[in-house]
Amino acid sequence: MTPQEIQAQVGQVIGTSPWVEVTQERINTFADATGDHQFIHVDPDKAKLTPFGGTIAHGFLTLSLIPLLRTSSDCPRLDGIKMAVNYGGNKVRFLAPVRSGKRVRAHFKLLSLQEKRPGQWQEEIETTIEIEGEDKPALVAEWISQFFI
């Protein structure tokens, strides 16, 4: 799509991702990558004794799923993208824990799309990651990406 076609969708939910399972293996791999081996993430026996009733994903693991969820979503794509980069976030809130074995998916609401320089576009998206079968989302984040076309 052209930038102008996508800009016409500001304020709207522009896509949803498929479900992705957050397995204990994914949680353990993330713990190894980040060095965050807190028991609520990696020790099922100890985690059973907490109010969570079992292990939960790191909040940053859930946040780090945004690129996977976005690229697998049905969101419109800018024509002619040569490169895309994460630029940062304006707001991130972790609202509910993602228990090991649960599935999550994301809904993407377009907040803005602006040309920063010729061929360089900046997009702000409100990303809500829901947990299958739960009322409260795992997180809501205002995420910024830049696209070079």
C-alpha positions in Angstrom: 0.0 0.0 0.0 1.1 3.6 -0.4 1.9 5.7 2.6 -1.2 7.8 1.9 -3.5 4.7 1.8 -2.1 3.6 5.2 -2.3 7.1 6.7 -6.1 7.1 5.9 -6.4 4.3 8.5 -5.0 6.4 11.5 -7.1 5.7 14.5 -8.2 2.3 13.3 -7.2 -1.3 14.2 -5.3 -2.3 11.1 -4.6 -5.9 11.8 -4.4 -8.9 14.1 -1.8 -11.6 14.4 -2.3 -15.3 14.6 -2.0 -17.0 18.0 1.5 -17.9 19.2 2.1 -20.3 22.1 4.4 -19.2 24.9 6.0 -22.5 25.8 8.3 -23.2 28.8 11.1 -23.8 26.3 10.6 -20.3 24.9 10.6 -18.9 28.4 13.8 -20.8 29.3 15.6 -19.7 26.1 14.7 -16.1 26.9 16.0 -16.5 30.4 19.3 -17.8 29.0 19.5 -15.0 26.5 18.9 -12.3 29.2 20.3 -13.8 32.3 17.0 -13.4 34.1 16.5 -16.8 35.7 14.1 -15.7 38.4 12.2 -18.8 39.7 8.8 -17.5 38.6 10.0 -18.0 35.0 12.1 -21.2 35.1 11.3 -23.3 38.1 7.8 -24.9 37.8 7.9 -26.4 41.3 8.6 -23.2 43.1 6.4 -21.2 40.8 3.4 -23.5 41.7 3.6 -22.0 45.2 3.1 -18.4 44.0 -0.2 -16.7 43.2 0.5 -17.4 39.6 0.2 -21.2 40.1 3.1 -21.9 37.7 5.7 -20.3 35.6 5.1 -17.1 33.7 6.8 -15.4 30.8 9.0 -12.5 31.4 7.2 -9.2 30.6 10.1 -8.4 28.3 9.6 -11.7 26.5 6.0 -10.8 25.8 7.2 -7.3 24.6 9.8 -8.9 22.4 7.1 -10.9 20.5 5.9 -7.7 18.9 8.0 -8.0 15.7 7.0 -11.7 15.3 3.4 -10.9 15.8 3.5 -7.9 13.5 5.2 -9.6 10.6 2.8 -12.6 10.8 -0.3 -10.3 11.1 -2.6 -9.1 8.4 -1.5 -5.5 8.8 -1.1 -3.5 5.6 2.5 -3.1 4.4 4.1 -0.1 2.8 5.1 -0.7 -0.8 8.8 -1.0 -1.5 10.2 -1.4 2.0 14.0 -1.9 1.9 14.5 -2.0 5.6 12.5 -1.7 8.8 13.8 -1.0 12.3 12.4 -0.7 15.8 12.7 2.9 17.0 11.4 2.5 20.6 8.3 2.9 22.6 6.3 5.8 24.1 4.5 3.7 26.6 4.5 0.1 27.7 2.3 -1.4 30.4 2.4 -5.1 31.5 -1.2 -5.7 32.6 -1.4 -9.5 33.2 1.1 -12.4 33.4 1.4 -14.9 30.5 1.4 -18.3 32.0 3.6 -21.0 30.4 1.6 -22.8 27.7 -0.8 -20.0 27.0 -1.3 -18.5 23.5 -1.1 -14.8 22.8 -2.0 -12.7 19.8 -1.7 -9.0 19.0 -4.1 -6.3 17.7 -2.5 -3.3 16.0 -4.1 0.2 16.0 -2.4 2.8 13.8 -1.7 6.0 15.8 0.4 7.8 13.1 2.5 7.4 10.0 4.7 10.3 9.1 7.5 10.9 6.6 10.6 11.9 8.6 12.9 12.3 5.6 12.4 11.4 1.9 11.9 7.6 1.9 12.0 7.3 5.7 8.6 6.7 7.4 7.9 6.6 11.1 4.9 4.6 12.3 3.4 4.6 15.8 1.2 1.6 16.6 -0.7 0.8 19.7 -0.2 -2.9 20.2 -2.4 -4.9 22.5 -1.3 -8.4 23.2 -4.2 -10.6 24.4 -4.0 -13.9 26.2 -6.3 -16.6 24.9 -9.3 -17.2 27.2 -8.5 -14.3 29.5 -10.2 -10.9 29.9 -7.2 -8.8 30.6 -4.5 -8.3 28.0 -0.9 -9.2 28.8 0.3 -5.8 27.6 -0.4 -2.6 25.8 2.4 -0.7 24.1 2.8 2.3 21.9 5.5 1.1 19.6 7.5 3.1 17.1 9.0 1.6 13.9 10.8 3.2 11.0 10.6 2.0 7.4 13.0 2.9 4.6 11.6 2.8 1.1 
